[in-house]
Amino acid sequence: MTRHVDIAPTILPLLGVRNPAGDYSLGRDLRGPLEGRFAVVADWSRIGIVDPAYKLTLPIHGSGLLLTNALTTRDDRPLGEADAGAAYRSTQPELRQAIEELHRF
């Protein structure tokens, strides 16, 4: 899985940039390992995290958070309650990282 923000950290080192990618981008060099990556996606009212196993979407505004968040498998199959708890726990580090990155630039 790749993201448009991965383009600059992939190309700029080839052009001689020596700064770490984190200085100028939220992306990663596509020439490095790809496993375990997740993508942050968004539309006008929701933000989502897509990782190798799950898709988690949350409203951008706090109102209705409990009513409108959705968690499915990567191929959009709904999860049972037991599976959903495990999935939320596994996506928490990604969600925290995504929130931190939203405030960086």
Legacy VTK file of the C-alpha trace (Angstrom):
# vtk DataFile Version 3.0
C-alpha trace
ASCII
DATASET POLYDATA
POINTS 105 float
0.000 0.000 0.000
1.388 3.372 -0.980
0.265 6.946 -0.494
0.849 10.136 -2.438
2.899 11.498 0.480
5.423 8.689 -0.176
6.524 10.234 -3.492
8.742 13.016 -2.089
10.608 10.803 0.431
11.252 8.321 -2.374
12.470 10.773 -5.023
14.240 13.527 -3.057
17.068 11.321 -1.698
17.771 10.272 -5.290
18.180 13.978 -6.090
20.671 14.490 -3.265
18.500 15.522 -0.309
20.152 14.309 2.912
17.517 15.373 5.470
15.419 12.635 7.046
12.037 12.294 5.338
10.318 13.304 8.586
11.717 16.837 8.153
9.584 17.496 5.086
6.956 14.779 4.707
4.642 12.342 6.449
5.513 9.737 3.827
8.076 6.963 3.689
10.644 5.914 1.126
8.982 3.301 -1.075
12.323 1.594 -1.593
12.250 0.473 2.065
10.203 -2.283 3.696
6.476 -2.034 3.003
5.054 -4.543 5.475
3.052 -3.226 8.383
2.294 0.103 6.743
-1.033 1.801 7.091
-2.610 4.655 5.172
-4.646 7.559 6.445
-7.537 8.401 4.147
-10.161 11.109 4.474
-13.144 12.779 2.911
-15.020 15.913 3.995
-16.493 14.369 7.123
-14.487 11.258 8.024
-10.938 10.123 8.551
-9.910 6.536 8.143
-7.034 4.180 8.698
-6.449 1.309 6.321
-3.910 -1.256 7.440
-3.124 -4.746 6.164
-6.045 -6.253 8.120
-8.652 -3.577 8.912
-10.359 -0.349 7.878
-11.332 2.042 10.668
-13.303 5.209 9.914
-14.150 7.969 12.369
-15.967 11.277 11.980
-13.670 14.289 11.880
-15.919 16.245 14.227
-16.587 14.813 17.696
-20.360 14.810 17.442
-21.775 11.374 16.810
-18.459 9.618 17.328
-19.999 6.526 18.883
-22.715 6.298 16.272
-20.734 6.763 13.076
-17.394 5.032 13.488
-16.973 1.870 11.464
-14.535 -0.987 11.635
-14.392 -3.673 8.968
-11.909 -6.106 7.551
-9.675 -4.849 4.757
-12.156 -6.276 2.228
-15.146 -4.544 3.931
-16.581 -7.529 5.813
-18.220 -6.580 9.122
-16.642 -7.824 12.346
-18.363 -9.578 15.222
-18.152 -8.000 18.674
-15.259 -10.178 19.848
-13.262 -9.552 16.672
-14.036 -5.828 16.780
-12.512 -5.458 20.256
-9.295 -7.101 19.135
-9.267 -4.996 15.954
-9.717 -1.723 17.878
-6.837 -2.666 20.166
-4.600 -3.518 17.207
-5.386 -0.247 15.379
-4.874 2.015 18.435
-1.150 2.634 17.811
-1.888 3.531 14.193
-4.704 5.854 15.224
-2.453 7.617 17.729
0.293 8.005 15.127
-2.202 9.356 12.583
-3.502 11.946 15.068
0.055 13.044 15.881
0.895 13.341 12.184
-2.210 15.458 11.519
-0.756 18.111 13.814
2.809 18.062 12.473
2.544 20.206 9.370
LINES 1 106
105 0 1 2 3 4 5 6 7 8 9 10 11 12 13 14 15 16 17 18 19 20 21 22 23 24 25 26 27 28 29 30 31 32 33 34 35 36 37 38 39 40 41 42 43 44 45 46 47 48 49 50 51 52 53 54 55 56 57 58 59 60 61 62 63 64 65 66 67 68 69 70 71 72 73 74 75 76 77 78 79 80 81 82 83 84 85 86 87 88 89 90 91 92 93 94 95 96 97 98 99 100 101 102 103 104
